[in-house]
Every structure is written in C-alpha cells, then in structure tokens.
Amino acid sequence: MTNVGVRAPRVLMVQATPGMRGPARTLLAFAAYLAPRASITLAVPEGFLSDAVRAEAPNAEILSLPLHGSRARSWAAGARRLLAATGGDPGFSLIHANGLSALNLAAPMARARGATVLVHFHASEMTLRSRLYLRTWRSVGVRMAFLPVSGFSRRLLERTPVRDLIRGTLPNPIDVDAYAVRRRAPRQPFRVGFMGSKSPNKGLHRLIEVADILREEEVEWHVYGIDPERNRTPYVEWCLAEVARRGLDDRVTWWGKVEDPREAYAEMDALMVPSERESFSRVTLEAMACGLPVVATRVGGIAEVVQEGVSGWLFHPRRPEEAAGYIRRLTEDQALWEALSAGAVRTVTHFDISTIGARLERFYEEALKDGTGRRPGGARPGAEWRVGAS
C-alpha cells in the first residue's frame, strides 16, 4: 500500500457482530491481505473472528469489543471502547467499517478524532432505521465514503441521503487458492448442498419444494449451517414439518454448524442458493472456487456472481420447477457438470483477493488524499465493477 504523506497510513477495521458469517469472512480476507502491507488494527468481538484473525493475519493488532445480551447495548459499549482506546492517540488515518452496524459503532469515534470512515456496504435491504442513522451521521459531520458490495447494493444506497458519497463497487473477495480442491465426478446419488442460516431469507423452504419435485430422482439434499436441535425457530420448525409431511426425511440430511465450509463443499456436487434476497452471496463464491455448479434464485446481487450457462443457472424465486430442471440436467449429463465446474473455477478468479484487495487499496489511497474518496477533479475510482474488471 502506497504511503500518503510522511506517515504510513493506519487503518482501523471494525466488525460489530460476532460469528463467522459471510461479512466476517470478507473482513478476514481483507485483513489477511492488508496485514503485511499496512498498519492495521481490527476492532472485533472476541470469539471465532478474533481467533481467525490471530491465525490468518498475525501481523494485525486486535482490539476486543464487548458483547452484551442486546445489540443496542453491545453497540453502545463498543462505541465507548473505541473512544477510550483512541483517547490519547493521534488517531487512525482511516476507519474501514464492515457494514452499517460497524459504521454505527465507529461513527462517534470517527467524529471525535476527525477520521474518515470507509463503509463496505453489504445490506440486501434499506430499512427506515438505517436511513435515519445515515442521515444522523451525516448531519453531525461524520466524514464517510461508501463502497457497496454489488450493483444491487449500490442502487439501494442511491435512494438514501448518502447517495453522493458512493465511491465505487467493492465485491466480496475470496482467496481462491485456499478453496481449491481436486474435483471428481459427481456422486451417485447426486448431492445438492445448502449453506445458510436459520433466517427465512435464506430460502430453505424453497429447497424443500425443489426436493419434493425431484423425489423420484437419485438426489440427496444436504443442509449445512442449521442445527435442527439448537435452531428451533418457528421457521425451522415449519421446514422440519414440511420435510416430514412430504416424506423427504430419508433424502434430507441436517449437518448443523460448520466450522470449515470447505469441508462441506467437498461433500457436495452442486450448491443451491434459494435465497429471498441477497446483496452478493459469498457462499456462491466459495462453492464456485471449489468447482461446484451453482443453482440460485435470480435476486439481488447473485446475478452479478453467477454467469448463466457458464458457472450455473438462475431461476425465478416463485418457480421451483425451473431449479428442479437445472438440477436434473446436472444429474443426467456429466459433461455438462464438468463444463460448469470448470466455468465456476474460471469465473471466480475475478473475485480473488489479489484483485479485490488491490482495488480496496486504491480506494484507501483516494480516501486518504482528501478525506472523502474523491479524486482531484471530481472523478471517482472505479464507479462500477463487473466480472472481468479490475
């Protein structure tokens, strides 16, 4: 990373929520890339993410954030911790907020210390509360710049009070080499995987509909990330009841929490992403890096990741028969499966951390020049991004 001025830039990367879901894995990938190149500190809740940072970005410093029973209390305590930790410090050159939750946590410190917050925006919807927070931080003088994760997320931001602070699109990165596996021919029965949470937005009910359509086919369904014993939400209960009602108990396997997603992908022949909405879908990238064809809903930013007929297919959320047809083709045509597997690996290289990390560094440098991310003359660095762009 190029030095700006006489001092090497100091970057504070902030993650507000615990666990190792997609946004956290994105921040970890950026931290591992940047740690040998810049002075970075990660303000993260103690737990899985902090342990992963210590393992994969040992050069980075860690500032542990407190966790409480409610999100509001955790954010308030975290904001106080950031203010206290930087009280006698000249301040960080730049704050990298991993999402709007991280912005809410870091904004008081950024305003007090005069630092710029570069927000990597992951949201798949823009709530009224989020709009109010954005309006508040801008009205009190917090210096911000926004990097939406996809064109879909960018369009959400363009309908907010910070539309003029969008500096370009920054897709989620992936370390392609870390996910590379030696693929073999599809199994018999063919294994379709689901990697997601208990949220209804992840669309597990839609997978059950597709499984029912293919009940006579040699297809197994493997669900990762949902523990039916520990995640007994009303939605999960309903999904379990539907599996039983449709007589699919012998076809659907529940694997629960996943420590290393690569181990799960190695047990799949294809990934299904039946989401209601997605800003990007990191699991799609991970599966593609493992050589898995992806069958996903045509929603949000997924269409910016999956190239139809190259790395997989997209289907209408209300037409499960479309998804069933695509999966049937994969089970019947090994040559097609091999072509899509190769296409997935080829496509995902455009999202490799070496490419996306370098793009992030350019955004950092522009933000440090004048505190907003504007280039001299008003041009913006890389306003749009597409597969194949750098």
N, C-alpha and C positions, 0 to 999 in steps of 0.2 A: 504494500500500500504506500502510495506516494506521500511524503511528508508535506504538510501545508504550513507555511511559515517556518519558524525556527524550532518549534516544538513538535515532536511526534504526536499525532492525534491519540487521544484516549477515548475509548468507546465504552459506554455502559449499555449492556444488553439486558433488557428486562422481560421476564416472563411472569405473569401474575398467577397463573393456575398451576396446580401440581399435576403429576402423572406424565405419561409419555405418549400422549395422543399426537395427531399429525402436526399441529403448530409447534409443539415442544420438540419433535424430531427435526422440524425445519430449523429451529433456533440452534439445536445441537450441531446440525450440519454446517451452519454458518460459523458457529464458534470454532469448530474444529478446523475450518478453512482459514479463519482470520487469526487464530491464536499465534501461529508462527510469524505473522506479518505485521501485527499491530498490538498495541497495549489494550487488552480488553478485560472487562470485569463483567461477570454475569450475576445479576440480581435475580435469584430464583428461589422458590420454596424448597426447603430441604426435603430430600427423598430421592425418587428414581432419577429425576432430571439432574440434580446436583451430583449424584453418583456417576451418571453417564458423562457429565462434563469432566469430572476428575479423571475418568478413564480415557476419553477421546480428545480432550483439549487440556492437557495437564499444564500448559503454559498460561492458561486463563486463571484469573482470580475469581473467587466466588464470594458473593455477599448473600447470606442466607436470609430469606424473608419469612416472617412468622405466619403461621396458619391458625385460623380460629374456626369456630363452628359455622359462622356465616360468611358469605363472600364479602359483604359490606365491611364487616369487622376486619377481615384479612386485608382488604384493600387499604383501609384507614391505617392499620398498624404497619403495613408495608410502606405506605407513603411516609409515615413518620420515620421509619427505619432508614429510608433513602435520604431524607433530610438530615437526620442525625449523622449518618455515615459520611456525608459530604460537608458537614458544618464548617470544619476548619480547612477545607481543601479548596484549591483554586478552581476545581470543577472539571468535569469531563468535557472533552471537545464536542461530543455528540452522544445522544441517547438513542439507542435502537429499541423501539417499543414493539414487541411481538404481539400485535393485535390491539384492539381498542381497550381491552381490560388493562393491558400493560401501560397504555397511554394514560388512563385514569389514575393509575398508581404513580406514574413518573411525572405527571404534569406539575404538581405542586413544587417538586424539587427543581424541575427544569425552569419554571418561572422564577424561583428564588435565586437560582445560580446563573440564569441567563443562558442556558444551554438550549440547543435546538433538538427537537425530538423528531426522528425519522420513524414513521409508523408503517410497519408492514401489515397491511390490512387484509385479513383473512375472511371476514364475515360473509355469510351467504344471504343475509337479510339485514336491513337497516331499521332498527326499532326506534320508536319515539324517544325512548330514554337515551339511546346512543346519539341521536340528533341533538338532544338537549346538552349532553356532555360536550359534544364537539362545539356547539355554539358558545358554551360557557368558557371552555379553554381558550377559544379564540378571543372572546370578549375581554378576558383578563390578561391577554398579551403573551400567551404561551406561543413560542415560535415552533411551528410544525411544518412537516412535509410528509406526503403520503405516497406509499408505494403499494397499490393494490396487487393482489396475487394473480389476477386474471382480468381479461377484458370485461367479464361479467361483474366482478367486484368493482372495477373502475366505474362502470355505469351506475352502480349503487351510490358511490361517492359523488358522482357528478350531480346527484339530486340532493346534496347537502350543503350546509354553509361553508364547507371547506373545499368546494369543487376547484377553486383556483389554486389550491395547494397540492394538487396531484402532480407528481414529478415523473411518473412513468410506471410501467408494469414490471413487477419483480416476481416471476413464478417461484414456486417452491422448488428447492434444489434436491438432488439426491446424489449420493456417492455411488455411481453406477458400479464401480469395481467391487464395492462392499456387498452388493446384492447379486452379483453374477454367480450363477450356478450352472452346472453341467446338466442340461435338459435331456430327457429321454422321451421315448414315445409315450403318448397318453396311456393311462392305465385302463384296465377293464375290471370293474365298471369305471366309467369316466367320472372324475371327481371335480365338482364345481365348488369353489370356496366363496365364503362371505367373510369379510374382515371389517368389523364395525362395533359400534356401541349399542347400548340398550335404547338409544333415542329413536322414537318413531321416524325421525327424519332420515335415518339410515335405511329405511325401507325393507326391513326383514319380512314384513307381511307380503311384500311383492315377490320375494324369492319363494315363499311358500306357495303362492299362486302358480309360479312357473314350475315348481317341483310337482304340483298336482297335475299340470298339463302333461308332464313327461313321466308320469307314474309308471307307464309300461316300458319305459326306456331303461337301458343299463346305465343309470346315472345316480351318483351319490351326492349328497349335499352336506358340506362341512362348514359349520358355523364357528368362527373364532371371534373372541372378544366379549362374548356374552355367556355368563355362568348362570344357568337356569336355577341353580340352588341359591345363589347370592344376589342375583339381579331380578328379584321377583317384583318388578314393577307391574302395574296394570297392563301395560303394553306387552311386556314379555309373557305375562300370564295368558293374555289373549293369543299370542303367537303359539305358545305351547299347546293351548287348547285346539287351535286350528290344525296344527300338525297331527294331533291325536284324532280329531274329527275326520280329517281327510285320509286317515290310515297311512300316514307317512313316517311313523315312528322308526321303522326299520331303514328308512332312507336318509334321515336327517341325524347328523351327529353333532353334539354340542361339545366344544373343546374348552370353553371358558377363557380366562385371561391368558394373554400371550406375552411372554417375556421377550422373545426374539421373533419378530414377524417373519424373518427369513425362513425359520423352521416351518412355519405354517405354509408359506408359499411353496416350499419344496414338496408339500403333500398334496398340492392342487394340480389340476390340469388346465383350469381356466378360473378366472375371477369374475364374479358377478357383483356389480355395484348398483343396487336398485334404489338409490337414494331419492328422497323427495326434493332435496336441494343440496347443492354443493358449490362452494366458491371455487374449488380447484380439484380436490380428491388426491391426496398424497398416496393413499393406498393403491390407487391406479398406477402411479409412477413406480411404486415398489414392485408391484406384480409384473409390470412390463419389464423392469430391469431383470427380473427372474425368468423372463421368457414366457410369460403367461398371456395368452389372448384375453382380452377384457370385453365383457358384455355389460354395458352400463346404460342407465337412463340418460336421455338427452335433456339434461337440466344443467343450469348454471355454467360453471367453468369446465365441466367434464369434456364437453365438445372441443375444448381447446387443448386437451391432452390426448384423447383417443382419436386416431385417424381411421375413419371407417374403411374397412376392407384392407387396411394395412396392419393395424395393431389390434383390431377388434371391431365391435359394432356398437351402435347406439340404438335404443328403442324408446318408443313413446311410453311415458310412465303409466298410462292407462291401458296399455296393450301388452299384457304379459305374453300373449301368443307370439309376438314378434321375438321376444327374448328366447322363448322356447324353440322357435325355429332356428335361431342362430346357434344355440347350444346343440340342437340336433345335428346341424351341419358339421359342427366340430367333432361330434362323436362318430360320424359316418365317413369323414374324409380326412385321413391322416395327413395327406399332402397339404390340404388347406390349413390344418392345425400347425404344421411345420412352417408354412409361409407366414402365418400371423404371428407365430412365436418369434421368428426371425425379424419380422417387421416391428414387433414390440421392442425388441432389444435395440434395433436401429433407431427407432423414434426417440426412445428415452435418453439417448446420448445428448440430445439437445437440451436436456434439463440437468445435465451433470453439474456437480458443484464447481468444477473448474470453469464452466461457462457462466453459471448464475452467480457464483461468488465474485468473479471479476466484474460482473455487472453491478453488484452491490457496492464494490469498492469505488466504482466510478460515481455512483450516487453519493457515497460518503464524501468523496472529494469535492463534488459540486456543492453539497450542503455546507461543507466547511468553508467554502470560499466567501459566502455572504450570509450564511445562517438560514437560508431558505431553500437551497437546492436549485436556484435559478442560475443558468449560465449567463455570462455577460451578453447583453443584447436581448435577453428575454427568452432565448431558445431553451428547450428542456431536453435533458439527456434521455433519449430513448423513450419517447412518449408511449409507444406501443411495442408489443413484443408478440412474436408468433413462433411456432415451431420452425427451427432453422435459422432464426435470428440470433444475434449475439449481443 
